[in-house]
Amino acid sequence: MKRYRYILLIALAAVLAVGCRSTRQAVVAPPEAATQPPEPPRRELTVTTFTAMVSGISASGQVRMAEDSVIWVNVTKLVELGRGLATKDSVWLSVPLADRYFAGSYADLQRITKRRLTYADLQAMVSADDAGEQIEALAASLGYEAKVYITARRKVEKLTFPFKKW
């Protein structure tokens, strides 16, 4: 009698297992939808290397610009002296050795420099042939005497970004 109970219990478990199959069906994507995802658009970036002399201190730096998007500036002399980031709506500047920081809009920057500045102006300043002279004029409006020499300018498609986190 015990044997029949085990056989009946096993048969009942098998019937239940077969009866509990999923009613969901796997959806198969059409062959044309199984293509590779589109690649992000390639953006040409301009990298300008410069040497600047401010108050008798010589430093080198880079300006990296993605046209109509963002401008990065990095100035070094053994250690990082300053960095900046300009987007279409805001500007961030950091000079950690002098303990000076700025984060704000272009209107705030115009009040400080007493000079009309927009993203388009900065972009034109960086990409112009006389960029060194224009940057010297901007430094003069901030009260610094500077001499800037553009040492190289190249266009690249892939670039590492100097900013990790603000």
C-alpha positions in Angstrom: 0.0 0.0 0.0 2.9 2.4 0.8 4.3 1.7 -2.6 1.1 2.8 -4.4 1.1 6.0 -2.4 4.7 6.9 -3.5 3.8 6.0 -7.1 0.6 8.1 -6.9 2.5 11.0 -5.3 5.2 10.9 -8.0 2.6 10.8 -10.8 0.7 13.7 -9.3 3.9 15.7 -9.0 4.7 15.0 -12.7 1.2 16.0 -13.8 1.5 19.3 -11.8 4.9 20.0 -13.2 3.8 19.6 -16.8 0.6 21.6 -16.1 2.5 24.6 -14.7 4.4 25.6 -17.9 4.7 29.3 -18.7 2.1 30.9 -21.0 4.5 33.7 -22.0 6.1 33.3 -25.4 9.6 34.7 -26.2 9.4 37.6 -28.6 11.8 37.3 -31.5 13.1 40.6 -32.9 12.9 41.1 -36.6 16.2 40.6 -38.4 16.6 44.3 -39.4 16.2 45.4 -35.7 19.1 43.1 -34.7 21.7 45.4 -36.2 24.4 47.1 -34.2 23.4 50.2 -32.2 24.2 53.5 -33.9 27.6 55.0 -33.2 27.7 58.3 -31.4 28.5 61.2 -33.7 32.2 61.9 -34.1 33.1 65.4 -32.9 36.2 67.1 -33.9 38.1 68.7 -31.1 40.7 71.4 -31.3 43.7 71.2 -28.9 45.8 74.4 -28.6 49.0 74.3 -26.6 50.4 77.5 -25.2 53.1 79.1 -23.0 52.2 82.0 -20.9 54.3 84.5 -18.9 52.3 86.1 -16.0 54.0 88.3 -13.4 57.4 86.8 -14.3 56.2 83.2 -13.9 56.2 81.0 -17.1 53.7 78.2 -17.4 52.4 76.0 -20.1 48.9 74.8 -20.8 46.3 73.4 -23.1 43.0 74.6 -24.4 40.7 71.8 -25.6 37.6 72.9 -27.4 34.6 70.9 -28.8 33.1 73.4 -31.1 29.7 74.8 -30.0 29.8 72.6 -26.9 32.6 73.1 -24.3 36.0 74.6 -23.7 38.5 73.2 -21.2 41.7 75.0 -20.1 44.5 73.5 -18.0 47.6 75.5 -16.9 50.6 73.8 -15.3 54.1 74.4 -14.1 55.3 71.2 -12.4 51.9 71.3 -10.6 48.5 72.4 -11.8 48.2 76.1 -11.5 44.6 76.4 -12.7 41.8 74.9 -14.8 38.7 76.2 -16.4 35.6 74.9 -18.0 33.2 76.9 -20.2 29.9 75.7 -21.5 27.2 77.6 -23.4 25.5 78.7 -20.2 28.2 78.7 -17.4 31.8 79.1 -16.5 33.9 77.3 -13.8 37.4 78.5 -13.0 39.8 77.1 -10.3 43.2 78.4 -9.2 43.9 76.2 -6.2 47.3 77.6 -5.3 45.9 81.1 -5.0 42.7 79.7 -3.3 40.5 81.4 -6.0 37.5 79.8 -7.5 34.6 81.0 -9.7 31.5 79.2 -10.8 28.8 81.3 -12.4 27.1 82.6 -15.5 28.5 84.8 -18.2 26.7 87.8 -16.7 28.7 87.2 -13.4 31.9 86.9 -15.4 31.2 90.1 -17.3 30.7 92.0 -14.0 34.1 90.8 -12.8 36.1 91.4 -16.0 34.1 94.5 -17.0 34.3 93.1 -20.5 31.6 91.6 -22.7 32.1 87.8 -22.7 29.9 85.1 -24.1 30.6 81.5 -25.1 30.8 82.6 -28.7 33.4 85.2 -27.7 35.5 82.7 -25.8 35.3 80.2 -28.7 36.3 82.8 -31.2 39.2 83.9 -28.9 40.5 80.4 -28.6 40.3 79.5 -32.3 41.5 82.8 -33.7 44.9 83.3 -35.2 45.7 86.1 -32.8 44.4 84.1 -29.7 47.5 85.0 -27.7 46.9 88.7 -28.1 43.2 88.4 -27.2 44.0 86.4 -24.1 46.6 89.0 -23.1 43.9 91.7 -23.4 41.5 89.6 -21.2 44.3 89.1 -18.6 44.9 92.9 -18.7 41.2 93.5 -17.9 41.6 91.3 -14.8 44.7 93.3 -13.7 47.4 90.9 -14.8 50.3 91.6 -17.2 50.6 88.5 -19.4 52.4 87.4 -22.5 50.9 84.4 -24.3 52.6 82.3 -27.1 50.5 79.8 -29.0 52.9 76.9 -29.5 50.7 74.3 -31.4 47.2 73.8 -32.6 45.8 70.5 -33.9 42.5 68.8 -34.5 41.7 65.4 -33.1 38.7 63.1 -32.9 39.4 61.2 -29.6 40.5 63.0 -26.5 40.9 62.4 -22.8 39.2 65.0 -20.6 41.1 66.8 -17.9 38.2 67.0 -15.5 37.2 64.2 -13.2 34.8 66.0 -10.9 34.1 69.5 -9.8 
